[in-house]
Amino acid sequence: MLSIAKLRVGQEAYHLSGVAQSLDDYYTGAGESVGQWLGGGAARLDLTGDVRPDDLRAVLAGLAPGTGGLDPNGNQLRTTARRVPGFDLTFKLPKSASVLYAVSDDPRVQGAIIDAGETAVREAVAWLEREAIRANRGSHNKAWLDRQHALDPNNTTQWRPQRITTHGVVAAGFRHRTSRAGDPLLHWHVLVANLVEGNDGRWSAFAHPEIYRSAKTAGQIFQAVARRELTASLGVDWVRGRHVQEVAGVPSHLLEVFSKRRAEIESWLASNGRADTPQTAQEATLATRRGKPEREGERLDAGWKREAITHGWGPDQAEQLIVQATQTVAADPVGEVWRLAAVGFDEAGDADHYERAVEPEEWIADLLRRDLTQTSTTFTRFELTEAVAARIGTGATVATIDRVVARVLASDQVVAVHEPATPAPRGRARYTSRDMLGVEQRLLAAFNATNTNQPLIADIVESAIADRITIGIDQAAAVRTLCAATGPVAVLVGPAGTGKTFTLDTVRDAYERAGYQVIGAAPSARAAIELHAGANIPSRTLHSLLVAWDRGHEHPTAETVVVIDEAGMTDVRLLERSINLVRAAGGRVILVGDHHQLPEIDAGGGFSAATTRTSTVAELTVNRRQHAPWEQDALAELRAGNITIAVRAYLDHDRVAVADDRQQMVEIAIDRWQQARGDGRHVVLLAGTNELVDVLNEAARRQLVDNGELAADLDGHYGHPGYRIGERIDHRRNSDLARTQYAQHVTVAPAQ
């Protein structure tokens, strides 16, 4: 993949000092190969071949090498404290390729792997030069522009802000073989100087945001080209890996053995209670960074081979993998792209996974549905390029990827959603699929529909309200609004703590008194269970409800009311399909949620649109969960996105405990949890990572054992060694066999 970091002044010294001074240094891991110049800009400065330290220092300082301190424009450089010297682009081969390089005894195999990486780096950098490396011209200073216009009204266009193409980057590539933990990790650090020549002949810095926007795409291009080169030279096949495709046949357990650096990062994240995101992973990388270990007189590859052999996969197995590799590069690379994964079953019932040839339009439909509009309703050309590069299993050249991208964009299934009159910057114009457009149009039609149903008789509604003496004014108003709906869709907006389920229980009662069947659905089983328990509405996941309808069970009718809770977290496709099935039967749908809370995991926006397009919208406004006025205000600020104000309120009222370290944090959390339980309150412990959840759970269990609430001895059950009598368990999987649902609570009892 590709990661990008800004270079600090003098940071190039690490790469220059890391160059091996002898063959012994190289083979023992005390040094790496000399850097090589890359990019069109380097060639225009006559920088080719091996990187000389003085030349690299010069270009990173914004100078032309050998000019005695002048920039490439021939001027004395005007330095600023904020100037960025350049960027470190790090390209990594798949871990399996690095392991194969480390374990193989065949120098031809090792050479082919290195060559594949070198080619992939060159092609990825060339793609970045073509697509992302731009120079800024003109000025954003309005007062200065106005003065220029006053001086010469006919010649001010050249001063307007614009981005122009360039002749490429000035970059130095350094190949490294190891991670900082000493494991095999073939990767390239490409130091890109903040110096480009624009198409107007002037040298300057380049526009930094574009390189970040295109990083993921460039990373996938690197991977695709590397796969293509390795398939062509070694005949290897590929399988889906954790982040990228891996060489088929290299054992996954060996990849874990040689991933000590990743284990260090995960350990840091866990010990600091941090979620694993690109940002926190970068923070962990810097926090745990250390010098690469040197092997005392031992060849680097000898140590790797010895470690691999102890784990059952050494040079003999690596050689066998290469001997048996028969994959080839297709004569018609684009024609070979149009294949989709399929599965068949033999007479014994065993699955046979294979690829079947399909027409281009079928492949495009699958790409659009699964890769581009699954989690977002629109995509850019860069995102399309990334998806295409990732999909081509045996890899591809940039030319092949470009041809496939052009074919997809030419398809009638793709619709441009940007304004043609004001074209977006290169690579940032947005597209969607005709399928997604149809989903959204059908959903909007359902939202806009009116006068398809009769409102409930007012006396029935008032009777249901009157039976609930604690109902609030806003809740009663919401019930009346939802029961007076004449369209197929009504909306209930309910922020946390406003009493949604109590309100929905009243709505259910009113509709059932009028002869309707009320059923519930939600995107998660936990939400469905809570809807059933709180509003007395029989509920299930939206997926399972649609499956039942597809199989001809429990079809909606004109007397059906479907309440969809957490609609703001529901995939727009599921929302559209369920609403229109109910609408076609003459029934009603009530969407419940809060569009200011968590968004949809998959492509969304449906509930937010419903709040502005549907004629019937009710909103609960009174916070009933938090009683203190300050706490109600803090929650409102949190909902509005004013995080700083909300956290300050919690700090001022001693609702946030600041610990010196994680151990103290856990102790404080358990102590407050225990106090709340002692006060008779229902309380849960939340954490940002599964590892920290485990730590809190274990600490809570020890506390419960000390309290005498749990048995001290462990009892095994179905092979699990860690259950105690009295333990409460939350299920995290649905299971028909065990008759459990996600989020269902059970308590371990003695055997009868």
Steps between C-alpha positions, in 0.01 A plus 500: 500500500603866515544726799605866482681708759640851487877518518667715762820690433793256514284188505664373180807420711334179622477363145843626390675356807318171453675420172728198533871579478595145398348169395546372855293792630227425246478128569502539879231768484731781614417698187281514192558562130575851376205720408390563141361815340140485382257731323483735206613797708820322601585435135449871418763579766733236347462281809514135394634174643646486851402769749788720618440635853579863412256494208219362716563758771492775237165408342337449840616853586340627177834552323636390165797266560839645415389864477651628819171571673266608220156358438425340159364837379848649553392709798627521855266282705274680746454250783210502745467323833183324382649361179448123460816339353310210348302185559588140583287263293533143631397213271480148650480171314247244630639329809491165322731630227749621762485164679553313171801725432639430847451122496594417140848366424470595133657838414290508182183493710636769731602711201158464339331619821727804526453581130122478542513749784730737310271495196192554716662800672591660167149450358327626815721811509434560130125473564528753783691736271227475240202524734596680819816708473385853425644846565310800631508823307332834556396656827213472748567855625182682393636849572809436288288350219275806506806727464625296202158522339497879547844526336418276204136379479572292189792298638411371845407140413860387551488617862185308591553187715550191285678166501721403211659174391869435565790307352503254789667453836857511622517184708753262651398139557661290773430126520487340844470129581404496866252641747624668815439172679744324264236307305506474120312797356591614151403864478608815323536847649453751219612844620315751282649850509254786533626631168340470155525673165163623375398491137579873497869424558511633856609287795302512824346286772216270397141491626516267800131406545486316168765246595310409816169468314655257254707297748263201534463476124875517441547231765261264323670572166832404658347174623337420165821559303703295750252210471514518122882493498519209746235305311694551175844414642420229758156372399361545852129525572329727751250474784313762701699620800437725797558826312633402158519181295773257604707238317306173504687223680693709753354388836303763687652393832846584364380848408402545866840370616672763286264782604661592831492868412125486445466317831692783671263757352190301599640455851555876532148571379357247745704619797396859431135411441502635145295380205692377194460776243750635243561802723555306824708237318731780380520632857583151627761457227681815611464420871653153465762585237854385570816428304512186289684213672829378360594132496840431648691361202202297377357548155158657514340235280653214700321615814171530314534153349582346835193662659277392209621139518414483870143591402475231234548692176856544379696524172385156379135598532570836332665322208207259472258794488690654207532168315126442525406860408333501159313831488565703186435853381223514242573602142188720516526651849176698476308197373617300801366763739137408429482210745302456822547265793263204506452187707378155404458173687620154405313173560637480853367846576843662520524860381697576185601865470579626152465800269253519216525719192226763477401783271663835583168655604438224757848555643441875513166453677669283764784752543256787544281312746764333716802729487382851420144554629494252787615751761450827312244623252756668272863452396783685325720387213784449749277273710397314185865456401578372850215247485600375154866461601402307813262271308736368234633195682807427288586868480517743212703776344389859539401496132266206559349664808444820301323308224269325746422830677417661166274206413315531832448874462369444146237255626135606506496371859715796614347845548697822556358697791730803481402819321645490144503880479738522798731201466655365819879479542663201332402172661241660730192507278236274652303216345236254610341190355168502319394232749575727798330792327192281455506401867514864607228608255264224616572590862429868438177410319388308809593794725313746278184287470190628682132413539556126465361412845231615739595652836396310811178603670589770751305338786707181471823698514387710795392186686847347462660825618263529798600154623856625555485752779877571490511585131666835425358782291755446220440124509123539473544746213727251323242221542226719352722599206604142418144371525367779277739412214342460157817412310677162489794629707507692829807604699572518872817689592605413850832605653644273770307507827178653365287189551467358149395149603235629742362718220508209255319277750216754498505514118488119489205493738306752291558317172417160652174640642420612145555146369853529362789255545812680623838335446848634564834481324848643550843471336640312802363223720579703812278786382223255404510340845483841671210608278310184590573535871433874525206549262343151506539483122603152370828582325783346300790617287407667174704240309307210652166674442577545130616137473169387652305712251714367212409145605131581499458523878326777693441722198401859584140601439298820504459444876876476564701768679877442495703696753868522395714607794851645457399592146785751498743206508322297232643436153306702242441190285341309788296805591369548146417134449315459828307827465385428146396142579277635778384789283404264215282305744329819617663491843688761699859548617617704797870589487657565841842642571720802543687629196745682730630173647703216344473483120435191290776240465400436140385755241253726673333837520148356484381597847645850475314548171180370659511771768482770231291329229229316693182691582461336843793566735470492879784593735553430869663796671512428875800316643358261760814298570723780629333691783754775572460802269876524442509136389210550260681801354825303466324220315339753266843650426639152436217423259562830319867413456633751755734247661724747685206668677351163598825354635568820696160464669574138591842599637350783705252259660753225577365265233843446344783336692854565377743220588880493496512165321277223374514293818374794704233568237372142528498518880301826496252357248443184706466701821234729348326203340485330839366815668225537239398135541491549875260790450267266310567651159536309175848581370724381218872533436596617150841501330644583162674169428418133550823454694407770752149351524664170602712677762194675648297179494770308684538776761121511549486122540771509766299765684183289481688194629634708791142616568381139508267562205685255275635154566876499544549186291483491122267257322568390142211492253520387137877517521504851648704500824392834643137502617401539865171421671306826516680653201299716261589449133413722204485302175679656203376263231157384389471122528202286410679197649555660839171691472674828574493843343755777486491707822282245680591479869525165679619403846704186570313274743597172672415184307166356610 
